[in-house]
Amino acid sequence: MYPAELVKPMREDLTNVGFKELHTVEAVDAAIAKEGTTLVVVNSVCGCAAANARPGARQSLQNAKHPNHLVTVFAGVDREATDKAREYMIPFPPSSPCMALFKDGELVHMLERHHIEGRPAEMIAENLVDAYNSHC
């Protein structure tokens, strides 16, 4: 578990652009069940979350089409919520950071850590934009 003061700015990186934090299993279930498209970002304290994942997620929202719902869980902090979100991402193995796009509760696009790590935020944003243009 990471101290709240350490993760606060990392959380705000996403909440300041409209992501809703999910802290419970029930909140994850409700978010995934919503009609329309939902982007779930599994946030993390790692460097690739700071340099690539969060900036890429933010940049992707500049697109004309984007998900109806933006939510996030924090790996290493909101353990039960993160575990529940990852259940919806099966068959992909757990990783953080990662991003999943759901449409009407079904997983339609996944970015695992290995798709994020070492790639510029612009490339991650482009990947997400392509998914938004196809599914949103």
GUBA-538698 format. One record per atom (N, C-alpha, C, O, CB): residue number from 0; x, y, z; atom name. Coordinates in nm, 3 decimals, padded with zeros to 5 digits. Atoms other than C-alpha are relative to their C-alpha. Glycine has a CB too. Example, Ala and Ser with C-alpha at 12.3 -4.5 7.8 and 13.67 -1.06 7.14 Angstrom:
2
    n       px       py       pz  atom
    0   00.089  -00.119   00.000     N
    0   01.230  -00.450   00.780    CA
    0   00.090   00.120   00.000     C
    0   00.194   00.118   00.066     O
    0  -00.099   00.003   00.125    CB
    1  -00.082  -00.119  -00.006     N
    1   01.367  -00.106   00.714    CA
    1  -00.077   00.109   00.073     C
    1  -00.026   00.220   00.090     O
    1   00.041   00.046  -00.142    CB
//
This chain:
136
    n       px       py       pz  atom
    0   00.085  -00.118   00.000     N
    0   00.000   00.000   00.000    CA
    0   00.089   00.124   00.000     C
    0   00.183   00.135   00.079     O
    0  -00.096   00.000   00.122    CB
    1  -00.077  -00.123   00.010     N
    1   00.135   00.339  -00.099    CA
    1  -00.067   00.110   00.084     C
    1  -00.189   00.111   00.096     O
    1   00.014   00.045  -00.147    CB
    2   00.058  -00.110  -00.079     N
    2   00.088   00.649   00.120    CA
    2  -00.088   00.090  -00.087     C
    2  -00.057   00.116  -00.203     O
    2   00.112   00.083   00.066    CB
    3   00.096  -00.083   00.073     N
    3  -00.205   00.869   00.019    CA
    3   00.066   00.125  -00.058     C
    3   00.033   00.165  -00.169     O
    3  -00.114   00.041   00.091    CB
    4  -00.064  -00.123   00.049     N
    4   00.017   01.178  -00.014    CA
    4   00.090  -00.027  -00.119     C
    4   00.113   00.063  -00.201     O
    4   00.080   00.065   00.112    CB
    5  -00.083   00.036   00.114     N
    5   00.242   00.993  -00.260    CA
    5  -00.084  -00.015  -00.127     C
    5  -00.045   00.033  -00.233     O
    5   00.077  -00.130   00.028    CB
    6   00.081   00.029   00.119     N
    6  -00.037   00.884  -00.494    CA
    6  -00.099   00.111  -00.037     C
    6  -00.156   00.109  -00.146     O
    6  -00.076  -00.128   00.021    CB
    7   00.098  -00.108   00.027     N
    7  -00.253   01.198  -00.469    CA
    7   00.026   00.069  -00.134     C
    7  -00.067   00.079  -00.214     O
    7   00.004   00.103   00.112    CB
    8  -00.020  -00.066   00.130     N
    8  -00.086   01.380  -00.762    CA
    8  -00.016  -00.096  -00.118     C
    8  -00.053  -00.053  -00.228     O
    8   00.137   00.064  -00.006    CB
    9   00.015   00.099   00.107     N
    9  -00.088   01.058  -00.967    CA
    9  -00.147  -00.026  -00.028     C
    9  -00.186  -00.046  -00.142     O
    9   00.071  -00.132   00.038    CB
   10   00.146   00.013   00.017     N
   10  -00.461   01.019  -00.908    CA
   10  -00.054   00.123  -00.073     C
   10  -00.133   00.112  -00.167     O
   10  -00.071  -00.017   00.139    CB
   11   00.051  -00.125   00.056     N
   11  -00.521   01.385  -00.992    CA
   11   00.038   00.018  -00.147     C
   11  -00.028   00.091  -00.220     O
   11   00.052   00.117   00.080    CB
   12  -00.037  -00.002   00.142     N
   12  -00.339   01.338  -01.323    CA
   12  -00.117  -00.044  -00.088     C
   12  -00.132   00.004  -00.200     O
   12   00.122  -00.091  -00.025    CB
   13   00.115   00.049   00.076     N
   13  -00.652   01.155  -01.435    CA
   13  -00.131   00.064   00.045     C
   13  -00.214   00.099  -00.039     O
   13  -00.011  -00.151   00.014    CB
   14   00.127  -00.056  -00.046     N
   14  -00.929   01.292  -01.214    CA
   14  -00.017   00.145  -00.045     C
   14  -00.130   00.191  -00.063     O
   14  -00.009  -00.008   00.153    CB
   15   00.010  -00.139   00.045     N
   15  -00.847   01.648  -01.321    CA
   15  -00.051   00.013  -00.145     C
   15  -00.091   00.122  -00.186     O
   15   00.136   00.067   00.011    CB
   16   00.053  -00.003   00.138     N
   16  -00.948   01.555  -01.679    CA
   16  -00.129  -00.081  -00.014     C
   16  -00.172  -00.111  -00.125     O
   16   00.106  -00.052  -00.098    CB
   17   00.132   00.061   00.005     N
   17  -01.270   01.377  -01.584    CA
   17  -00.011  -00.147   00.036     C
   17  -00.120  -00.202   00.034     O
   17  -00.052   00.015  -00.132    CB
   18   00.008   00.140  -00.043     N
   18  -01.179   01.026  -01.471    CA
   18  -00.058  -00.007   00.140     C
   18  -00.028   00.075   00.227     O
   18   00.139  -00.067  -00.004    CB
   19   00.059   00.024  -00.131     N
   19  -01.381   00.895  -01.179    CA
   19   00.078  -00.115   00.065     C
   19   00.101  -00.219   00.003     O
   19  -00.153  -00.034  -00.010    CB
   20  -00.072   00.105  -00.072     N
   20  -01.191   00.695  -00.918    CA
   20  -00.098  -00.104   00.052     C
   20  -00.206  -00.072   00.103     O
   20   00.083   00.059   00.117    CB
   21   00.080   00.110  -00.052     N
   21  -01.329   00.355  -00.828    CA
   21   00.079  -00.065   00.114     C
   21   00.192  -00.108   00.096     O
   21  -00.034  -00.105  -00.114    CB
   22  -00.071   00.051  -00.118     N
   22  -01.242   00.234  -00.479    CA
   22  -00.056  -00.133   00.050     C
   22   00.003  -00.195   00.138     O
   22  -00.007   00.101   00.110    CB
   23   00.064   00.123  -00.049     N
   23  -01.475  -00.065  -00.434    CA
   23  -00.036  -00.094  -00.115     C
   23  -00.045  -00.053  -00.231     O
   23  -00.126   00.034   00.082    CB
   24   00.045   00.100   00.097     N
   24  -01.576  -00.384  -00.610    CA
   24  -00.134   00.042  -00.059     C
   24  -00.155   00.030  -00.180     O
   24  -00.011  -00.139   00.066    CB
   25   00.133  -00.041   00.044     N
   25  -01.932  -00.253  -00.630    CA
   25   00.007   00.116  -00.101     C
   25  -00.068   00.120  -00.198     O
   25  -00.085   00.040   00.119    CB
   26  -00.016  -00.113   00.092     N
   26  -01.818   00.068  -00.798    CA
   26   00.052  -00.047  -00.135     C
   26   00.010   00.005  -00.239     O
   26   00.096   00.105   00.060    CB
   27  -00.051   00.055   00.127     N
   27  -01.623  -00.131  -01.059    CA
   27  -00.112  -00.070  -00.075     C
   27  -00.129  -00.047  -00.195     O
   27   00.117  -00.099   00.026    CB
   28   00.111   00.071   00.065     N
   28  -01.922  -00.356  -01.131    CA
   28  -00.098   00.099  -00.063     C
   28  -00.142   00.080  -00.176     O
   28  -00.074  -00.089   00.102    CB
   29   00.096  -00.099   00.050     N
   29  -02.150  -00.053  -01.170    CA
   29   00.057   00.075  -00.121     C
   29  -00.017   00.102  -00.216     O
   29  -00.036   00.100   00.111    CB
   30  -00.062  -00.074   00.111     N
   30  -01.903   00.128  -01.399    CA
   30   00.003  -00.084  -00.127     C
   30  -00.030  -00.034  -00.235     O
   30   00.142   00.044   00.037    CB
   31  -00.009   00.088   00.117     N
   31  -01.854  -00.168  -01.632    CA
   31  -00.139  -00.027  -00.057     C
   31  -00.154  -00.044  -00.178     O
   31   00.070  -00.133   00.036    CB
   32   00.137   00.032   00.043     N
   32  -02.230  -00.232  -01.646    CA
   32  -00.069   00.115  -00.073     C
   32  -00.174   00.096  -00.134     O
   32  -00.082  -00.040   00.120    CB
   33   00.065  -00.115   00.063     N
   33  -02.306   00.117  -01.776    CA
   33  -00.009  -00.017  -00.150     C
   33   00.078  -00.075  -00.214     O
   33   00.076   00.128   00.033    CB
   34   00.021   00.002   00.145     N
   34  -02.444   00.150  -02.126    CA
   34   00.098   00.097  -00.065     C
   34   00.132   00.201  -00.010     O
   34  -00.146   00.038  -00.036    CB
   35  -00.093  -00.085   00.072     N
   35  -02.208   00.294  -02.381    CA
   35   00.143  -00.050   00.017     C
   35   00.166  -00.167   00.047     O
   35  -00.011   00.144   00.046    CB
   36  -00.140   00.038  -00.007     N
   36  -01.830   00.297  -02.374    CA
   36   00.062   00.052   00.129     C
   36   00.032   00.162   00.175     O
   36   00.077   00.052  -00.122    CB
   37  -00.068  -00.032  -00.125     N
   37  -01.612   00.299  -02.065    CA
   37   00.148  -00.031  -00.014     C
   37   00.186  -00.143  -00.048     O
   37  -00.061  -00.079   00.118    CB
   38  -00.144   00.021  -00.004     N
   38  -01.236   00.347  -02.050    CA
   38   00.040  -00.019   00.145     C
   38   00.012   00.065   00.230     O
   38   00.077   00.118  -00.066    CB
   39  -00.052   00.029  -00.133     N
   39  -01.076   00.187  -01.746    CA
   39   00.152   00.009  -00.006     C
   39   00.216  -00.063  -00.083     O
   39  -00.047  -00.141   00.051    CB
   40  -00.144  -00.011  -00.011     N
   40  -00.723   00.296  -01.660    CA
   40   00.042  -00.057   00.134     C
   40  -00.001  -00.010   00.239     O
   40   00.048   00.147  -00.016    CB
   41  -00.062   00.051  -00.123     N
   41  -00.534   00.085  -01.408    CA
   41   00.125   00.084   00.019     C
   41   00.226   00.066  -00.050     O
   41   00.033  -00.157  -00.009    CB
   42  -00.107  -00.094  -00.028     N
   42  -00.309   00.355  -01.266    CA
   42   00.107  -00.067   00.085     C
   42   00.083  -00.170   00.148     O
   42  -00.056   00.126   00.070    CB
   43  -00.114   00.059  -00.070     N
   43   00.030   00.290  -01.110    CA
   43   00.099   00.109   00.037     C
   43   00.096   00.218  -00.019     O
   43   00.067  -00.107  -00.087    CB
   44  -00.105  -00.094  -00.039     N
   44   00.323   00.461  -00.939    CA
   44   00.123  -00.012  -00.089     C
   44   00.216   00.067  -00.074     O
   44   00.039  -00.024   00.145    CB
   45  -00.121   00.024   00.080     N
   45   00.570   00.331  -01.198    CA
   45   00.026   00.114  -00.098     C
   45  -00.062   00.194  -00.129     O
   45  -00.013  -00.133  -00.076    CB
   46  -00.042  -00.103   00.092     N
   46   00.759   00.553  -01.436    CA
   46  -00.075  -00.001  -00.131     C
   46  -00.101   00.105  -00.188     O
   46   00.144  -00.012  -00.027    CB
   47   00.070   00.004   00.129     N
   47   00.579   00.429  -01.746    CA
   47  -00.144   00.049   00.013     C
   47  -00.204   00.091  -00.086     O
   47   00.002  -00.141  -00.057    CB
   48   00.132  -00.060  -00.021     N
   48   00.247   00.533  -01.592    CA
   48   00.011   00.152  -00.007     C
   48  -00.074   00.219  -00.066     O
   48  -00.060  -00.044   00.137    CB
   49  -00.019  -00.145  -00.004     N
   49   00.383   00.883  -01.534    CA
   49   00.038   00.057  -00.136     C
   49  -00.013   00.161  -00.177     O
   49   00.106   00.036   00.101    CB
   50  -00.054  -00.054   00.126     N
   50   00.565   00.926  -01.865    CA
   50  -00.083  -00.037  -00.121     C
   50  -00.082   00.035  -00.221     O
   50   00.140  -00.049  -00.020    CB
   51   00.065   00.052   00.119     N
   51   00.345   00.726  -02.100    CA
   51  -00.151  -00.018   00.017     C
   51  -00.229   00.037  -00.062     O
   51   00.062  -00.130  -00.037    CB
   52   00.141   00.039  -00.012     N
   52   00.011   00.593  -01.971    CA
   52  -00.092   00.118   00.030     C
   52  -00.185   00.145  -00.047     O
   52  -00.016  -00.103   00.108    CB
   53   00.090  -00.110  -00.034     N
   53  -00.146   00.892  -01.798    CA
   53   00.001   00.111  -00.105     C
   53  -00.105   00.158  -00.144     O
   53   00.037   00.058   00.137    CB
   54   00.003  -00.102   00.108     N
   54  -00.030   01.147  -02.057    CA
   54  -00.069  -00.050  -00.127     C
   54  -00.141   00.026  -00.192     O
   54   00.143   00.043  -00.034    CB
   55   00.066   00.055   00.118     N
   55  -00.145   00.916  -02.337    CA
   55  -00.151  -00.003   00.015     C
   55  -00.224   00.030  -00.078     O
   55   00.051  -00.140  -00.027    CB
   56   00.144   00.002  -00.026     N
   56  -00.487   00.872  -02.178    CA
   56  -00.057   00.142  -00.009     C
   56  -00.162   00.163  -00.070     O
   56  -00.029  -00.061   00.140    CB
   57   00.047  -00.139   00.005     N
   57  -00.522   01.249  -02.132    CA
   57  -00.004   00.051  -00.144     C
   57  -00.103   00.110  -00.186     O
   57   00.091   00.091   00.085    CB
   58  -00.006  -00.048   00.139     N
   58  -00.413   01.324  -02.490    CA
   58  -00.108  -00.062  -00.086     C
   58  -00.162   00.003  -00.176     O
   58   00.136  -00.030  -00.059    CB
   59   00.100   00.069   00.082     N
   59  -00.654   01.069  -02.632    CA
   59  -00.137   00.066   00.009     C
   59  -00.219   00.051  -00.082     O
   59  -00.011  -00.146   00.042    CB
   60   00.131  -00.062  -00.019     N
   60  -00.946   01.268  -02.497    CA
   60  -00.020   00.125  -00.086     C
   60  -00.129   00.181  -00.088     O
   60  -00.018   00.036   00.146    CB
   61   00.011  -00.113   00.092     N
   61  -00.872   01.549  -02.744    CA
   61  -00.075  -00.038  -00.127     C
   61  -00.116   00.049  -00.204     O
   61   00.140   00.053  -00.036    CB
   62   00.069   00.051   00.119     N
   62  -01.034   01.331  -03.013    CA
   62  -00.149   00.036   00.005     C
   62  -00.207   00.047   00.113     O
   62   00.019  -00.153  -00.012    CB
   63   00.143  -00.030   00.007     N
   63  -01.386   01.414  -03.130    CA
   63  -00.083  -00.111   00.062     C
   63  -00.181  -00.085   00.132     O
   63  -00.043   00.023  -00.146    CB
   64   00.068   00.114  -00.061     N
   64  -01.499   01.065  -03.033    CA
   64   00.083  -00.046   00.119     C
   64   00.206  -00.058   00.111     O
   64  -00.020  -00.117  -00.103    CB
   65  -00.068   00.053  -00.118     N
   65  -01.416   00.941  -02.685    CA
   65  -00.103  -00.073   00.085     C
   65  -00.223  -00.060   00.062     O
   65   00.069   00.115   00.082    CB
   66   00.093   00.082  -00.079     N
   66  -01.567   00.709  -02.424    CA
   66  -00.103   00.084   00.075     C
   66  -00.079   00.199   00.112     O
   66   00.078  -00.084   00.099    CB
   67   00.105  -00.064  -00.079     N
   67  -01.891   00.797  -02.249    CA
   67   00.040   00.013   00.146     C
   67   00.003   00.109   00.214     O
   67  -00.130  -00.079  -00.012    CB
   68  -00.035   00.007  -00.142     N
   68  -01.739   00.706  -01.913    CA
   68   00.151  -00.022   00.014     C
   68   00.209  -00.103  -00.058     O
   68  -00.078  -00.113   00.072    CB
   69  -00.143   00.010  -00.026     N
   69  -01.383   00.746  -01.781    CA
   69   00.017  -00.036   00.147     C
   69  -00.026   00.038   00.235     O
   69   00.075   00.133  -00.035    CB
   70  -00.019   00.044  -00.138     N
   70  -01.284   00.552  -01.470    CA
   70   00.143  -00.050   00.020     C
   70   00.212  -00.085  -00.076     O
   70  -00.101  -00.111   00.037    CB
   71  -00.133   00.046  -00.033     N
   71  -00.967   00.453  -01.292    CA
   71   00.003  -00.070   00.134     C
   71  -00.070  -00.035   00.227     O
   71   00.097   00.117  -00.001    CB
   72  -00.033   00.066  -00.125     N
   72  -00.844   00.217  -01.024    CA
   72   00.151   00.015   00.017     C
   72   00.223   00.035  -00.081     O
   72  -00.045  -00.153   00.002    CB
   73  -00.142  -00.019  -00.025     N
   73  -00.504   00.242  -00.858    CA
   73   00.061  -00.127   00.055     C
   73   00.031  -00.170   00.167     O
   73   00.024   00.118   00.097    CB
   74  -00.069   00.123  -00.041     N
   74  -00.287  -00.070  -00.844    CA
   74   00.088   00.031   00.121     C
   74   00.156   00.134   00.125     O
   74   00.084  -00.060  -00.117    CB
   75  -00.081  -00.018  -00.120     N
   75  -00.118  -00.110  -00.507    CA
   75  -00.066   00.088   00.104     C
   75  -00.009   00.110   00.211     O
   75   00.132   00.057  -00.037    CB
   76   00.072  -00.085  -00.095     N
   76  -00.374   00.115  -00.339    CA
   76  -00.141  -00.053   00.018     C
   76  -00.181  -00.092   00.128     O
   76  -00.002   00.148  -00.049    CB
   77   00.139   00.048  -00.004     N
   77  -00.731   00.013  -00.426    CA
   77  -00.001  -00.147  -00.044     C
   77  -00.048  -00.180  -00.153     O
   77  -00.095   00.087  -00.092    CB
   78  -00.027   00.138   00.039     N
   78  -00.653  -00.358  -00.424    CA
   78  -00.125  -00.075  -00.047     C
   78  -00.124  -00.136  -00.154     O
   78   00.062  -00.074   00.114    CB
   79   00.120   00.076   00.037     N
   79  -01.004  -00.506  -00.429    CA
   79  -00.062   00.054  -00.128     C
   79  -00.105  -00.023  -00.214     O
   79  -00.103   00.004   00.114    CB
   80   00.056  -00.061   00.123     N
   80  -01.128  -00.261  -00.693    CA
   80   00.087  -00.035  -00.120     C
   80   00.035  -00.066  -00.227     O
   80  -00.011   00.155   00.015    CB
   81  -00.092   00.033   00.109     N
   81  -00.818  -00.325  -00.905    CA
   81  -00.015  -00.146  -00.040     C
   81  -00.019  -00.179  -00.159     O
   81   00.145   00.030   00.040    CB
   82   00.018   00.143   00.030     N
   82  -00.858  -00.702  -00.876    CA
   82  -00.130  -00.023  -00.076     C
   82  -00.134  -00.103  -00.169     O
   82   00.000  -00.083   00.130    CB
   83   00.129   00.016   00.068     N
   83  -01.223  -00.672  -00.982    CA
   83   00.008   00.052  -00.143     C
   83  -00.042  -00.013  -00.235     O
   83  -00.112   00.074   00.077    CB
   84  -00.014  -00.053   00.136     N
   84  -01.139  -00.451  -01.280    CA
   84   00.078  -00.099  -00.087     C
   84   00.043  -00.121  -00.203     O
   84   00.072   00.138   00.001    CB
   85  -00.081   00.095   00.075     N
   85  -00.876  -00.704  -01.386    CA
   85  -00.078  -00.126  -00.036     C
   85  -00.050  -00.188  -00.139     O
   85   00.124  -00.038   00.079    CB
   86   00.086   00.115   00.034     N
   86  -01.137  -00.983  -01.375    CA
   86  -00.073   00.027  -00.132     C
   86  -00.091  -00.064  -00.213     O
   86  -00.101  -00.029   00.114    CB
   87   00.069  -00.035   00.123     N
   87  -01.323  -00.798  -01.650    CA
   87   00.094   00.002  -00.121     C
   87   00.049  -00.001  -00.235     O
   87  -00.067   00.137   00.015    CB
   88  -00.099  -00.008   00.107     N
   88  -01.000  -00.784  -01.852    CA
   88   00.054  -00.137  -00.041     C
   88   00.139  -00.146  -00.130     O
   88   00.115   00.087   00.044    CB
   89  -00.040   00.136   00.038     N
   89  -00.954  -01.162  -01.869    CA
   89  -00.041  -00.021  -00.145     C
   89  -00.153   00.015  -00.179     O
   89  -00.065  -00.108   00.094    CB
   90  -00.111   00.091  -00.023     N
   90  -00.801  -01.329  -02.077    CA
   90   00.137   00.067   00.013     C
   90   00.239  -00.002   00.018     O
   90   00.005  -00.097  -00.110    CB
   91  -00.128  -00.068  -00.012     N
   91  -00.532  -01.061  -02.046    CA
   91   00.053  -00.013   00.142     C
   91  -00.024   00.001   00.238     O
   91  -00.012   00.148  -00.040    CB
   92  -00.056   00.013  -00.134     N
   92  -00.295  -01.114  -01.754    CA
   92   00.004   00.136   00.070     C
   92   00.010   00.240   00.004     O
   92   00.140  -00.061  -00.005    CB
   93  -00.006  -00.126  -00.073     N
   93  -00.288  -00.852  -01.478    CA
   93   00.129   00.075  -00.030     C
   93   00.238   00.017  -00.033     O
   93  -00.011  -00.026   00.150    CB
   94  -00.117  -00.086   00.016     N
   94  -00.055  -00.562  -01.547    CA
   94  -00.039   00.141   00.040     C
   94  -00.156   00.178   00.038     O
   94   00.053  -00.005  -00.146    CB
   95   00.025  -00.141  -00.029     N
   95  -00.020  -00.204  -01.444    CA
   95   00.125   00.078  -00.040     C
   95   00.238   00.039  -00.011     O
   95  -00.036   00.023   00.150    CB
   96   00.130  -00.050   00.039     N
   96  -00.050   00.035  -01.588    CA
   96  -00.056  -00.079  -00.118     C
   96   00.016  -00.149  -00.188     O
   96   00.008   00.148  -00.035    CB
   97   00.065   00.055   00.119     N
   97  -00.300  -00.086  -01.844    CA
   97  -00.129   00.078  -00.021     C
   97  -00.175   00.151   00.067     O
   97  -00.027  -00.154   00.015    CB
   98   00.123  -00.071   00.034     N
   98  -00.610   00.046  -02.017    CA
   98  -00.091  -00.094  -00.077     C
   98  -00.046  -00.168  -00.165     O
   98   00.030   00.128  -00.084    CB
   99   00.097   00.086   00.067     N
   99  -00.924  -00.130  -02.127    CA
   99  -00.122   00.083  -00.039     C
   99  -00.172   00.163   00.039     O
   99  -00.041  -00.119   00.091    CB
  100   00.121  -00.066   00.049     N
  100  -01.213  -00.003  -02.337    CA
  100  -00.111  -00.104  -00.004     C
  100  -00.097  -00.211  -00.064     O
  100   00.023   00.066  -00.141    CB
  101   00.118   00.086  -00.001     N
  101  -01.552  -00.160  -02.276    CA
  101  -00.113   00.068  -00.073     C
  101  -00.129   00.190  -00.067     O
  101  -00.042  -00.035   00.146    CB
  102   00.121  -00.051   00.065     N
  102  -01.865  -00.122  -02.484    CA
  102  -00.117  -00.084   00.049     C
  102  -00.120  -00.205   00.027     O
  102   00.011  -00.003  -00.157    CB
  103   00.115   00.069  -00.057     N
  103  -02.191  -00.211  -02.313    CA
  103   00.044  -00.121   00.083     C
  103  -00.016  -00.228   00.075     O
  103  -00.097  -00.045  -00.111    CB
  104  -00.048   00.103  -00.091     N
  104  -01.993  -00.417  -02.061    CA
  104   00.094  -00.102  -00.060     C
  104   00.146  -00.188   00.012     O
  104  -00.114  -00.071   00.056    CB
  105  -00.089   00.097   00.066     N
  105  -01.786  -00.609  -02.317    CA
  105   00.135   00.065  -00.030     C
  105   00.142   00.178  -00.078     O
  105  -00.065  -00.053  -00.131    CB
  106  -00.134  -00.048   00.029     N
  106  -01.410  -00.569  -02.349    CA
  106   00.020   00.004  -00.151     C
  106   00.004  -00.098  -00.219     O
  106   00.107  -00.090   00.067    CB
  107  -00.018  -00.013   00.144     N
  107  -01.338  -00.434  -02.698    CA
  107   00.142   00.042  -00.039     C
  107   00.180   00.030  -00.156     O
  107  -00.099   00.100  -00.055    CB
  108  -00.137  -00.042   00.030     N
  108  -00.981  -00.300  -02.671    CA
  108   00.082  -00.002   00.128     C
  108   00.034   00.035   00.235     O
  108   00.002   00.142  -00.065    CB
  109  -00.086   00.013  -00.117     N
  109  -00.688  -00.359  -02.438    CA
  109   00.140   00.049  -00.032     C
  109   00.196   00.015  -00.136     O
  109   00.003  -00.144   00.049    CB
  110  -00.140  -00.041   00.005     N
  110  -00.353  -00.191  -02.385    CA
  110   00.067  -00.052   00.127     C
  110   00.042  -00.002   00.236     O
  110   00.015   00.157  -00.014    CB
  111  -00.072   00.055  -00.114     N
  111  -00.129  -00.397  -02.160    CA
  111   00.126   00.082   00.026     C
  111   00.165   00.166  -00.055     O
  111   00.036  -00.148  -00.023    CB
  112  -00.123  -00.071  -00.035     N
  112   00.182  -00.270  -01.986    CA
  112   00.103  -00.007  -00.111     C
  112   00.169   00.093  -00.141     O
  112   00.058  -00.056   00.129    CB
  113  -00.103   00.013   00.104     N
  113   00.403  -00.406  -02.263    CA
  113  -00.033   00.083  -00.124     C
  113   00.055   00.106  -00.207     O
  113   00.016  -00.146  -00.039    CB
  114   00.037  -00.092   00.107     N
  114   00.208  -00.186  -02.508    CA
  114   00.028   00.146   00.039     C
  114   00.030   00.235  -00.046     O
  114  -00.149  -00.017  -00.035    CB
  115  -00.017  -00.136  -00.055     N
  115   00.274   00.118  -02.286    CA
  115   00.146   00.031   00.029     C
  115   00.197   00.136  -00.009     O
  115  -00.083   00.016   00.128    CB
  116  -00.138  -00.021  -00.044     N
  116   00.623   00.078  -02.147    CA
  116   00.093   00.024  -00.118     C
  116   00.097  -00.054  -00.213     O
  116   00.049  -00.121   00.081    CB
  117  -00.098  -00.031   00.105     N
  117   00.888   00.243  -02.364    CA
  117  -00.059   00.064  -00.125     C
  117   00.013   00.091  -00.220     O
  117   00.069  -00.124  -00.040    CB
  118   00.064  -00.065   00.115     N
  118   00.635   00.396  -02.603    CA
  118  -00.040   00.141   00.039     C
  118  -00.084   00.165   00.151     O
  118  -00.124  -00.080  -00.049    CB
  119   00.037  -00.138  -00.034     N
  119   00.572   00.769  -02.622    CA
  119  -00.151   00.015   00.023     C
  119  -00.232  -00.061  -00.031     O
  119   00.046   00.095  -00.110    CB
  120   00.140  -00.026  -00.031     N
  120   00.247   00.909  -02.488    CA
  120  -00.082   00.023  -00.127     C
  120  -00.198  -00.016  -00.134     O
  120  -00.013   00.122   00.091    CB
  121   00.071  -00.027   00.125     N
  121   00.155   01.021  -02.840    CA
  121  -00.042  -00.130  -00.069     C
  121  -00.150  -00.137  -00.127     O
  121   00.088   00.083  -00.095    CB
  122   00.032   00.129   00.062     N
  122   00.165   00.661  -02.965    CA
  122  -00.113  -00.069   00.076     C
  122  -00.200  -00.131   00.015     O
  122   00.124  -00.091  -00.003    CB
  123   00.108   00.058  -00.082     N
  123  -00.054   00.545  -02.676    CA
  123  -00.131   00.073  -00.030     C
  123  -00.235   00.010  -00.044     O
  123   00.035   00.009   00.152    CB
  124   00.121  -00.078   00.032     N
  124  -00.299   00.828  -02.747    CA
  124  -00.055  -00.040  -00.137     C
  124  -00.176  -00.055  -00.152     O
  124   00.031   00.150   00.003    CB
  125   00.045   00.041   00.134     N
  125  -00.311   00.730  -03.116    CA
  125  -00.068  -00.136   00.004     C
  125  -00.169  -00.157  -00.063     O
  125   00.119  -00.003  -00.098    CB
  126   00.059   00.133  -00.014     N
  126  -00.383   00.369  -03.022    CA
  126  -00.141   00.012   00.058     C
  126  -00.235  -00.050   00.007     O
  126   00.089  -00.090   00.090    CB
  127   00.131  -00.019  -00.060     N
  127  -00.669   00.479  -02.799    CA
  127  -00.097   00.071  -00.092     C
  127  -00.214   00.035  -00.099     O
  127   00.013   00.077   00.129    CB
  128   00.086  -00.072   00.096     N
  128  -00.804   00.721  -03.058    CA
  128  -00.053  -00.094  -00.106     C
  128  -00.171  -00.088  -00.142     O
  128   00.078   00.115  -00.067    CB
  129   00.046   00.100   00.098     N
  129  -00.818   00.439  -03.313    CA
  129  -00.113  -00.085   00.060     C
  129  -00.212  -00.114  -00.007     O
  129   00.118  -00.091  -00.046    CB
  130   00.104   00.080  -00.067     N
  130  -01.018   00.235  -03.060    CA
  130  -00.127   00.082   00.018     C
  130  -00.237   00.031  -00.004     O
  130   00.050  -00.050   00.136    CB
  131   00.118  -00.086  -00.017     N
  131  -01.250   00.530  -02.986    CA
  131  -00.074   00.016  -00.133     C
  131  -00.196   00.008  -00.138     O
  131   00.041   00.139   00.055    CB
  132   00.062  -00.020   00.132     N
  132  -01.311   00.587  -03.357    CA
  132  -00.073  -00.125  -00.047     C
  132  -00.169  -00.116  -00.123     O
  132   00.105   00.041  -00.103    CB
  133   00.065   00.126   00.037     N
  133  -01.403   00.220  -03.397    CA
  133  -00.119  -00.035   00.088     C
  133  -00.216  -00.095   00.041     O
  133   00.100  -00.113   00.006    CB
  134   00.099   00.052  -00.095     N
  134  -01.615   00.171  -03.086    CA
  134  -00.088   00.106   00.067     C
  134  -00.192   00.071   00.123     O
  134   00.070  -00.075   00.105    CB
  135   00.077  -00.104  -00.071     N
  135  -01.741   00.507  -02.953    CA
  135  -00.097   00.072  -00.092     C
  135  -00.169   00.162  -00.048     O
  135   00.095   00.100   00.064    CB
//
